Structures are given as C-alpha cells and as structure tokens.
Amino acid sequence: MTNAAKVVAITGASSGIGEATARQLAADGHHVFLGARRTDRLEALTRDIATVGGCAAFRRLDVTDSADVREFVAAARERYGRLDVLVNNAGVMPLSPLDALKVDEWDRTIDVNVRGVLHGIAAALPVMRAQGGGHFVNIASVGAYEVCATAAVYCASKFAVRAISEGLRQESPDGSIRVTLVSPGVTESELADTISDPVAREAMKTYRAVALPASAVARAIAYAISQPAQVDVNELVVRPTASA
C-alpha cells in the first residue's frame, strides 16, 4: 500500500452510489472493502475492479445488525491492517403518504438509514480512535434539508444522519476524526424501486426525469477523502444542474 492509498469500507456497495464510489476510489488507488446483502453483485464488482488493476474485497453485510457491522469492520482490518475511511452509504427510500400507514416501511427506513449509520459509527469509531485517526463519510440526501409530501419519514431519517454527523464532528475537536456529510439530489439508483405506494411511485417518475449519474456523487466523495489531514470537508450538496 502506498502512502497515499487509504483503506475504505463502503456499505451498500452493490449498486448505485456505493458501487460507483467503489469503482472511483479503487481507480484512485485506494483499497476498498465492500459490504451489502447481494454478494453476487459484490463478487462481480470486486472482479471488475481487479480486472483493471484495482484492489477490492467484499463481505456480506446487513447494516441493521450491529454485530454484523462490527464483523464487517473487523474483516476490513484483518484484510488490510487498518481502516481509514467508512462510507455509510446503505439506504432505502420507500416513500408513501403518512396516512397510508406503512408502519413496516417506516421501521425499515429507520433501521437502515439511521441505525445503519449508527452501527457503522459504533463499529469503526473505536478502531479509528485507537489508530489515531479516521474519516466517516455519511450519505444523506437533499432530503436532509427539506421535506416534501410522501417523504416525511425518509426526510426524517436523513435529517437524523445530518444531526449525527454534526455531533460526531463536534466530538472530535482535535481533528483526528474527520466527518463528511454528502447529500445528493436525485441520482440514478435503485432507491425508487423500494417505493410500494402507487401515488408516490408515479410522482417519483417526474422527479427523476433529471438525475445525476452515481459517478458524480462518487467524485464528490473522492474529493472529500483526498484532502490533507488538516482539512475536513464537512458538507457537500450535489444536485443536477437542472433541478429546482
């Protein structure tokens, strides 16, 4: 491993922003450790990265299981000897009006989008403290800054990620732990596939008429982790130029 190369663990790495980030960071010379539930996709992605000379490994991961996240972080350390960056990317977006009462979907949103991030912090923060530093990149959304109909629970989860990220930043006044919140606007991904409510699904078709490629968000993440140790890029909002 070169001095510039970092060990980066990425959750939700099987598609969308997670996959694009894995490809971008591996191309930049970093060592990526990939987690998601769909191991067939992780295996294919790892193979693709290796084919073009990158360094990648993977492990099945369910971010709603705190023990599984601890084991994921431990596996990354065992593979590469340390963990420099954790990209908390795994997320779901099952939009619906509140009066649809999709309580199971609300619970799933909180479990993945909020608890998943907390589980990542709980697993990686002691490791980073012990090694003298590290970097959390938490993926939120423009929904962390605004609320719209059918997205109340989703936006609440992303407001929570924003608050958690800021709290974590403030709790490292010596700067040893860097924290970056990346909030994409509408981005090409599979998130909309989790929308079961027909009204919200139809509205999302219009909203997604203009969308960023996932690679645009990956480049923002790459920018944040490439900064010198004394620079902490705290928040990045990345929107399509043509978005409202």
C-alpha positions in Angstrom: 0.0 0.0 0.0 1.4 3.4 -1.0 1.4 6.3 1.4 -1.5 8.0 -0.5 -3.6 4.8 -0.6 -6.3 4.5 2.1 -8.4 1.6 3.2 -12.0 2.5 2.6 -15.0 0.4 3.7 -18.3 1.0 1.8 -21.7 -0.1 2.9 -24.5 -0.6 0.3 -21.8 -1.2 -2.3 -23.7 -3.5 -4.6 -25.3 -0.8 -6.7 -25.9 3.0 -7.2 -23.7 5.4 -5.3 -22.0 2.6 -3.4 -20.9 0.8 -6.5 -19.8 4.0 -8.3 -17.8 5.0 -5.2 -16.0 1.7 -5.1 -15.0 2.0 -8.7 -13.9 5.6 -8.3 -11.8 5.1 -5.2 -10.2 1.9 -6.5 -9.3 3.7 -9.7 -7.8 6.4 -7.5 -5.5 3.8 -5.9 -7.4 3.2 -2.6 -8.1 -0.3 -1.2 -11.8 -0.8 -1.0 -13.7 -3.2 1.2 -17.3 -3.7 0.1 -20.4 -4.6 2.0 -24.0 -5.3 1.0 -26.5 -8.2 1.2 -26.3 -9.1 -2.5 -23.0 -11.0 -2.6 -23.3 -11.9 -6.3 -23.1 -8.3 -7.2 -20.2 -7.7 -4.8 -18.3 -10.6 -6.3 -18.8 -9.2 -9.8 -17.8 -5.7 -8.8 -14.7 -6.9 -7.0 -13.8 -8.9 -10.1 -14.3 -5.9 -12.3 -12.1 -3.7 -10.1 -9.3 -6.3 -10.0 -9.5 -6.7 -13.8 -8.5 -3.0 -14.3 -5.8 -3.2 -11.6 -7.6 -2.1 -8.5 -7.7 -3.6 -5.1 -11.0 -4.7 -3.6 -12.5 -7.3 -1.4 -16.0 -7.9 0.0 -18.1 -9.4 2.7 -21.9 -9.8 3.0 -23.3 -7.1 5.2 -26.6 -6.3 6.8 -26.3 -2.8 8.4 -29.4 -3.3 10.5 -27.4 -5.9 12.5 -24.9 -4.2 14.8 -22.8 -7.4 15.3 -22.6 -7.9 11.5 -21.3 -4.4 11.1 -18.7 -4.9 13.7 -17.6 -8.1 11.9 -17.5 -6.2 8.6 -15.2 -3.6 10.1 -13.0 -6.3 11.7 -12.8 -8.1 8.4 -11.6 -5.0 6.6 -8.9 -4.5 9.3 -7.9 -8.2 9.0 -7.6 -7.9 5.2 -5.7 -4.5 5.0 -4.4 -3.9 8.5 -6.3 -0.7 9.2 -9.5 1.3 8.4 -9.0 4.9 7.2 -12.5 5.7 5.9 -16.0 4.3 6.4 -18.6 5.3 3.8 -22.0 4.9 5.4 -24.0 4.6 2.2 -26.6 1.9 2.6 -30.1 3.3 2.4 -33.7 2.8 1.4 -36.4 5.2 0.2 -39.9 3.6 0.5 -41.9 6.8 0.1 -45.6 7.0 0.9 -48.2 9.4 2.5 -48.3 9.1 6.2 -52.0 8.2 6.1 -51.1 5.1 4.1 -49.8 3.8 7.5 -47.0 1.7 6.1 -45.5 1.2 9.5 -43.3 -1.7 8.4 -41.7 0.6 5.8 -41.2 3.3 8.3 -39.4 0.9 10.6 -37.3 -0.4 7.7 -36.3 3.2 6.8 -35.2 4.0 10.4 -33.4 0.6 10.7 -31.3 1.1 7.5 -30.9 4.8 7.2 -30.4 5.8 10.9 -29.5 2.7 12.8 -27.3 1.5 9.9 -25.2 4.7 10.2 -25.0 4.5 14.0 -23.9 0.8 13.7 -21.2 1.9 11.4 -20.0 4.6 13.8 -20.1 2.2 16.7 -18.1 -0.4 14.9 -15.5 1.9 13.3 -15.0 4.8 15.8 -13.1 2.7 18.4 -10.8 1.4 15.6 -10.2 4.9 14.3 -9.5 6.3 17.8 -7.0 3.5 18.5 -5.1 4.1 15.3 -5.0 7.8 15.8 -7.5 9.0 13.1 -10.1 8.2 10.5 -12.8 9.6 8.3 -16.6 9.0 8.2 -18.4 9.8 5.0 -22.2 9.7 5.7 -24.5 9.7 2.7 -27.6 11.7 3.4 -29.8 13.5 0.7 -31.2 16.9 -0.1 -34.0 15.4 2.0 -31.8 16.3 5.0 -32.6 20.0 4.3 -36.2 19.9 3.1 -39.3 17.9 3.5 -41.9 17.0 0.8 -45.2 15.1 0.8 -44.8 11.3 0.8 -41.2 11.7 2.1 -41.7 12.6 5.7 -40.2 9.5 7.2 -37.4 9.3 4.6 -36.5 13.0 5.2 -36.6 12.5 8.9 -34.1 9.7 8.6 -31.8 11.9 6.5 -32.2 14.9 8.9 -31.1 12.4 11.6 -28.0 11.4 9.6 -27.2 15.1 9.3 -27.5 15.7 13.0 -25.5 12.6 13.9 -22.7 13.7 11.5 -22.5 17.1 13.0 -22.5 15.7 16.5 -19.7 13.3 15.6 -17.7 16.1 14.1 -18.1 18.3 17.3 -16.9 15.4 19.4 -13.6 15.3 17.7 -12.2 18.8 18.4 -8.6 17.6 17.9 -9.5 16.8 14.3 -8.4 13.2 14.4 -11.8 12.0 13.2 -13.0 13.7 10.1 -16.7 13.7 9.2 -18.2 14.5 5.8 -21.9 14.6 5.0 -22.7 14.1 1.3 -26.2 15.0 0.3 -27.1 14.1 -3.3 -30.1 15.4 -5.2 -32.0 13.0 -7.4 -29.5 10.4 -8.5 -29.6 7.4 -10.8 -30.1 4.4 -8.4 -32.4 1.6 -7.4 -33.8 3.5 -4.4 -37.1 4.3 -6.3 -37.6 0.6 -6.7 -38.4 0.3 -3.0 -41.5 2.6 -3.3 -44.6 0.4 -3.0 -47.1 3.3 -2.8 -48.5 3.9 -6.3 -49.0 7.6 -5.9 -45.5 8.2 -4.6 -44.1 5.9 -7.3 -45.8 7.9 -10.0 -44.7 11.2 -8.6 -41.1 9.9 -8.4 -41.1 9.3 -12.2 -41.5 13.0 -12.8 -39.0 14.0 -10.1 -36.4 11.6 -11.6 -36.7 13.0 -15.1 -33.4 14.9 -14.4 -31.0 12.8 -12.4 -27.3 12.8 -11.6 -25.2 9.8 -12.6 -24.0 8.0 -9.5 -20.4 8.7 -10.6 -21.0 12.4 -9.9 -21.6 11.6 -6.2 -18.6 9.2 -6.2 -16.4 12.0 -7.4 -17.6 14.2 -4.5 -16.7 11.5 -2.0 -13.3 11.1 -3.6 -12.7 14.8 -3.3 -13.6 14.8 0.4 -11.3 11.9 1.3 -8.4 13.2 -0.8 -8.0 16.4 1.2 -4.9 16.9 3.5 -5.3 15.7 7.1 -5.8 19.3 8.4 -8.8 19.8 6.0 -12.3 18.5 6.9 -14.9 18.9 4.2 -18.0 18.9 6.4 -20.9 19.1 4.0 -21.3 18.6 0.2 -24.7 19.0 -1.5 -24.6 17.7 -5.1 -27.6 18.4 -7.3 -28.4 18.1 -11.0 -27.8 21.5 -12.6 -31.4 21.5 -13.9 -33.0 20.6 -10.6 -35.3 23.1 -8.9 
